[in-house]
Amino acid sequence: MTTPAITPMPALPPTGRSVRAYFAPVDRVHGLPTLFDPSVNGRFAASTPPEPWIELGWIEDFARKSTSKFGELVTGSPGTTQFQIRETVDATVAFRFKAWSKLSMALAAGSQHMNLIVPAAGGTANGSGSKGVTPVNLATGSTATFLALAASDAAGFSAGSLVTVDVDYAAQTGYVGSGVFAAYVTSASAVNSDPDYIRRVSFNVARVASVSTTGTSTGLQLAQPLIAGVPTATMRVQPISGFVDREGGSFFQEWSALFLIDGEQGERILFHYPRLQSMAGAAESTSALVPPLERIALSASFRALPVTDAIDGEQVVCFRSFLPSPVTLV
């Protein structure tokens, strides 16, 4: 069978929509980022990225910059440049998140990002939240989108509420957090041996869609899957009211990032940064709407850290891919 022939058009300057941002965890213990292979997944549906990438929607004021430095090898008299060398490899990225969420706040803040656990009665006031209510245990049958609980425990939650799901802190040191390394603990005394500390910093959070307290399956139906997947038997559940970050702290967020521009002719531009670390503290900017309304966006800036390309062993900080339109010349 012969397929119909096409007559490719000359390529036109790309005209794209706003940039979309996607992020994925980095294994900080083993130094393993999430790699994106454009030859395999370059044409993914923009609204459903391949796992484990998380879409953070449209961003604005996207600006990427190479800050690599070049030198030259000069020989002879008079001196003549014979070769160029790359002295440093460095790059930065900056933009604004249009939407506020757990992840966008954490990325923009740079340091530890915390969950505001619903406080226990009589707790001491504290800037990042006071002592939380007692967590409840999971029952058998939990999934990434359903938390099986005893009926009496499920009754303590309501549809529309937020929960954090993770293990107790039990003197662990190093990186902590299920699914995503959310903080680094140097000693139990540094976090006051707080059994809720990991749930306080965990990214394993979700909104409750509905609550079931009768029947054979009692528990919480979640509106979104947990980032760590199916909960383990040792995880516990606590209600949270929101999120808090701080200006300061010694922990640096590190994530893999992917930025997408879809062109109107069908072309696609992709920028993949395997390792991005925040390089600025929390900041916001406003845009006037109809007075007195203003839109508040999260400002974020990052430094790209290197990975080794398996193809030839080169140290790189960013991969830029271009997938041409199927109807244009190349």
C-alpha positions as CSV (number, residue, x, y, z in Angstrom):
1,M,0.0,0.0,0.0
2,T,1.3,3.4,-0.9
3,T,0.8,6.2,1.5
4,P,-0.3,9.7,0.2
5,A,2.6,11.9,-0.5
6,I,3.0,15.3,1.2
7,T,4.7,18.5,0.0
8,P,6.5,19.9,3.0
9,M,6.3,23.7,3.5
10,P,9.3,25.8,4.3
11,A,9.8,26.1,8.1
12,L,8.4,29.2,9.7
13,P,9.5,30.9,12.9
14,P,8.1,29.0,15.8
15,T,5.0,30.6,17.3
16,G,4.2,28.9,20.6
17,R,1.9,29.1,23.5
18,S,3.0,29.8,27.1
19,V,5.6,27.5,28.6
20,R,4.4,24.5,30.6
21,A,6.4,23.1,33.5
22,Y,6.9,19.6,34.7
23,F,8.9,18.4,37.7
24,A,10.1,15.0,39.0
25,P,12.0,13.8,42.1
26,V,15.7,13.4,42.3
27,D,17.1,10.5,44.4
28,R,19.3,12.6,46.6
29,V,20.9,9.5,48.3
30,H,22.2,8.0,45.1
31,G,22.4,11.2,43.1
32,L,20.0,9.9,40.5
33,P,17.8,12.4,38.7
34,T,14.7,11.6,36.6
35,L,15.8,11.6,33.0
36,F,13.5,12.5,30.2
37,D,14.2,10.8,26.8
38,P,12.8,12.9,24.0
39,S,13.3,10.0,21.5
40,V,10.9,7.9,23.5
41,N,8.5,10.4,25.1
42,G,9.0,13.6,23.1
43,R,5.4,13.7,21.8
44,F,3.6,12.9,25.2
45,A,0.2,14.5,25.7
46,A,0.9,17.8,27.4
47,S,-1.8,17.2,30.0
48,T,-0.7,13.7,30.9
49,P,3.1,13.6,31.2
50,P,4.9,10.2,31.6
51,E,5.4,9.0,35.1
52,P,6.9,10.2,37.5
53,W,6.6,13.7,36.0
54,I,4.2,16.1,37.7
55,E,2.6,18.9,35.7
56,L,2.6,22.3,37.4
57,G,0.7,24.1,34.6
58,W,1.5,27.2,32.6
59,I,4.4,29.4,33.8
60,E,5.3,32.9,32.8
61,D,8.5,35.1,32.3
62,F,10.5,31.9,31.5
63,A,14.1,32.9,31.1
64,R,17.0,30.5,30.8
65,K,20.6,31.5,30.6
66,S,23.9,29.8,30.0
67,T,26.6,31.1,32.4
68,S,29.3,28.7,31.1
69,K,32.7,30.4,30.7
70,F,35.0,29.9,27.7
71,G,38.7,30.4,27.5
72,E,41.3,30.2,24.7
73,L,44.7,28.6,24.2
74,V,47.1,31.1,22.8
75,T,50.4,30.2,21.2
76,G,53.1,31.8,19.2
77,S,54.5,35.3,18.9
78,P,52.4,37.3,18.4
79,G,50.0,35.3,20.4
80,T,47.3,33.7,18.3
81,T,44.2,31.8,19.5
82,Q,44.6,28.2,18.4
83,F,41.9,26.5,20.4
84,Q,38.9,27.3,22.6
85,I,38.2,25.5,25.9
86,R,35.2,25.4,28.2
87,E,36.4,26.6,31.6
88,T,33.1,26.1,33.5
89,V,29.7,24.6,32.8
90,D,26.8,26.5,34.4
91,A,23.2,27.6,33.7
92,T,20.3,29.2,35.4
93,V,16.5,29.2,34.9
94,A,14.0,31.7,36.2
95,F,10.2,32.1,35.8
96,R,7.0,32.6,37.7
97,F,4.5,30.0,38.8
98,K,0.9,31.1,38.0
99,A,-0.7,28.6,40.4
100,W,0.1,28.1,44.1
101,S,0.4,24.4,45.3
102,K,2.4,22.3,47.6
103,L,5.0,21.7,45.0
104,S,5.2,25.1,43.4
105,M,5.6,26.7,46.8
106,A,8.3,24.3,47.8
107,L,10.2,24.9,44.5
108,A,9.9,28.6,44.8
109,A,10.9,28.7,48.5
110,G,14.1,26.6,48.1
111,S,14.4,25.2,51.6
112,Q,12.3,22.8,53.6
113,H,8.6,23.1,52.9
114,M,6.2,22.1,55.7
115,N,2.7,20.9,56.1
116,L,0.5,22.7,58.7
117,I,-0.7,19.8,60.7
118,V,-4.0,20.5,62.5
119,P,-2.9,21.4,66.0
120,A,-3.6,19.5,69.1
121,A,-5.5,21.3,71.9
122,G,-3.3,23.4,74.2
123,G,-0.3,23.3,71.9
124,T,2.4,26.0,72.1
125,A,2.2,28.5,69.2
126,N,5.0,28.2,66.7
127,G,5.7,30.0,63.4
128,S,5.8,26.7,61.3
129,G,3.0,25.1,63.2
130,S,2.5,23.7,66.7
131,K,2.2,20.1,67.9
132,G,-0.3,18.2,65.8
133,V,-3.2,16.0,66.6
134,T,-2.6,12.3,67.0
135,P,-2.1,10.5,63.7
136,V,-4.3,7.5,62.8
137,N,-3.2,4.1,61.5
138,L,-3.9,2.7,58.1
139,A,-5.9,-0.5,57.7
140,T,-5.3,-3.1,55.0
141,G,-6.6,-2.4,51.5
142,S,-5.1,1.1,51.0
143,T,-4.1,2.2,47.6
144,A,-2.5,5.3,46.1
145,T,-6.0,6.9,45.9
146,F,-7.8,5.3,48.9
147,L,-6.7,5.3,52.5
148,A,-8.3,2.4,54.4
149,L,-9.1,3.4,57.9
150,A,-11.2,2.1,60.8
151,A,-14.7,3.7,60.6
152,S,-14.1,5.6,63.9
153,D,-10.8,7.1,62.5
154,A,-12.4,8.0,59.1
155,A,-15.1,9.9,60.9
156,G,-12.5,12.4,62.0
157,F,-11.9,13.6,58.5
158,S,-14.2,15.4,56.0
159,A,-14.6,15.7,52.3
160,G,-12.4,18.6,51.0
161,S,-9.9,18.3,53.8
162,L,-6.2,17.7,53.3
163,V,-4.0,14.9,54.7
164,T,-0.4,14.0,55.0
165,V,0.6,10.3,54.9
166,D,4.0,9.1,56.0
167,V,5.9,7.1,58.6
168,D,6.7,8.2,62.1
169,Y,10.0,9.9,62.7
170,A,12.0,7.4,64.8
171,A,15.6,8.8,65.1
172,Q,16.3,8.5,61.3
173,T,19.1,10.6,60.0
174,G,19.9,11.7,56.5
175,Y,17.2,12.4,53.8
176,V,13.6,11.7,54.9
177,G,10.3,11.7,53.2
178,S,8.4,9.1,51.2
179,G,8.3,9.5,47.4
180,V,10.4,12.7,47.6
181,F,13.3,13.5,49.9
182,A,11.8,16.5,51.7
183,A,14.4,17.3,54.3
184,Y,17.8,16.3,55.7
185,V,18.0,15.4,59.4
186,T,21.4,15.6,61.1
187,S,20.3,14.2,64.5
188,A,17.1,13.4,66.4
189,S,17.8,16.3,68.7
190,A,17.8,18.7,65.8
191,V,14.1,17.9,65.2
192,N,13.2,17.4,68.9
193,S,12.6,13.7,68.2
194,D,9.2,14.8,67.0
195,P,7.4,11.6,65.8
196,D,5.4,13.8,63.4
197,Y,8.4,15.5,61.7
198,I,8.4,13.4,58.5
199,R,4.7,13.9,58.0
200,R,5.3,17.6,58.7
201,V,7.7,17.9,55.7
202,S,6.4,15.1,53.5
203,F,5.3,15.6,49.9
204,N,3.0,12.6,50.3
205,V,-0.2,14.8,50.6
206,A,-3.6,14.8,49.0
207,R,-7.1,16.3,49.2
208,V,-9.9,14.1,50.4
209,A,-12.7,13.6,47.9
210,S,-15.1,11.7,50.0
211,V,-15.3,9.8,53.4
212,S,-16.8,6.4,53.9
213,T,-17.7,5.3,57.5
214,T,-20.0,2.4,56.6
215,G,-19.9,-0.7,54.6
216,T,-17.0,-3.1,54.0
217,S,-14.5,-0.4,52.9
218,T,-14.2,2.5,55.3
219,G,-11.7,5.2,54.8
220,L,-10.8,8.2,52.6
221,Q,-11.1,8.5,48.9
222,L,-8.5,10.8,47.6
223,A,-8.9,13.4,44.8
224,Q,-5.4,12.7,43.5
225,P,-2.9,9.8,43.9
226,L,-0.2,10.0,46.5
227,I,3.2,10.9,45.1
228,A,4.7,7.9,46.9
229,G,2.2,5.4,45.5
230,V,0.6,2.7,47.6
231,P,1.1,3.5,51.3
232,T,3.2,1.1,53.4
233,A,1.8,-0.5,56.6
234,T,3.9,1.7,58.8
235,M,2.6,5.0,57.4
236,R,0.1,7.0,59.4
237,V,-2.4,9.8,58.5
238,Q,-2.8,13.3,59.9
239,P,-5.1,16.1,58.8
240,I,-3.4,19.3,57.6
241,S,-4.8,22.8,57.0
242,G,-2.2,24.1,54.5
243,F,1.5,24.7,53.9
244,V,4.2,26.9,55.3
245,D,7.7,27.7,54.1
246,R,10.5,29.9,55.7
247,E,13.1,32.3,54.6
248,G,16.2,30.6,55.7
249,G,17.2,27.0,56.4
250,S,20.1,24.8,55.3
251,F,18.3,22.4,53.0
252,F,18.2,22.9,49.2
253,Q,15.3,21.6,47.1
254,E,16.5,19.6,44.1
255,W,14.3,18.4,41.3
256,S,14.4,17.3,37.7
257,A,12.6,19.7,35.4
258,L,11.1,19.7,32.0
259,F,9.7,22.8,30.1
260,L,7.5,22.5,27.1
261,I,6.6,24.9,24.3
262,D,4.1,23.6,21.7
263,G,4.2,25.5,18.4
264,E,1.1,26.3,16.3
265,Q,2.5,24.4,13.3
266,G,2.9,21.1,15.3
267,E,6.5,21.6,16.3
268,R,7.6,21.1,19.9
269,I,10.5,22.6,21.9
270,L,11.6,20.8,25.1
271,F,14.1,22.0,27.7
272,H,15.2,19.2,30.1
273,Y,17.2,20.1,33.2
274,P,18.0,16.8,35.1
275,R,19.1,18.6,38.3
276,L,17.8,22.0,39.4
277,Q,18.5,23.5,42.8
278,S,16.8,26.7,44.0
279,M,19.1,29.7,44.1
280,A,16.8,32.3,45.7
281,G,14.5,32.5,48.7
282,A,10.8,32.9,48.7
283,A,9.5,35.8,46.6
284,E,6.2,36.9,45.0
285,S,5.2,39.4,42.3
286,T,1.8,40.9,41.6
287,S,0.0,41.9,38.4
288,A,-2.9,44.3,38.5
289,L,-6.3,43.0,37.4
290,V,-9.4,45.1,38.2
291,P,-8.6,47.3,41.2
292,P,-8.4,46.3,44.0
293,L,-7.8,42.8,42.6
294,E,-4.2,41.7,41.9
295,R,-2.9,38.3,40.7
296,I,-0.1,37.0,42.9
297,A,2.6,34.7,41.3
298,L,5.4,32.8,42.9
299,S,8.9,33.9,41.6
300,A,11.4,31.0,41.2
301,S,15.0,30.8,40.1
302,F,17.3,27.8,39.9
303,R,20.9,26.8,39.2
304,A,21.4,23.7,36.9
305,L,23.7,21.1,38.2
306,P,25.5,18.6,35.9
307,V,24.9,15.0,34.9
308,T,27.0,12.7,32.8
309,D,25.5,11.9,29.3
310,A,25.7,8.1,28.8
311,I,26.3,8.6,25.1
312,D,29.8,10.0,25.4
313,G,30.5,10.8,29.0
314,E,30.2,14.6,28.7
315,Q,29.1,16.7,31.7
316,V,26.0,18.7,30.8
317,V,23.4,20.7,32.6
318,C,20.6,21.0,30.0
319,F,19.2,19.1,27.0
320,R,17.3,21.2,24.4
321,S,15.2,19.2,22.0
322,F,13.3,20.3,18.9
323,L,10.7,18.1,17.2
324,P,9.9,19.7,13.9
325,S,6.4,20.1,12.5
326,P,5.4,17.1,10.4
327,V,4.6,19.3,7.4
328,T,7.7,21.5,7.2
329,L,11.1,21.1,5.7
330,V,14.0,20.4,8.0
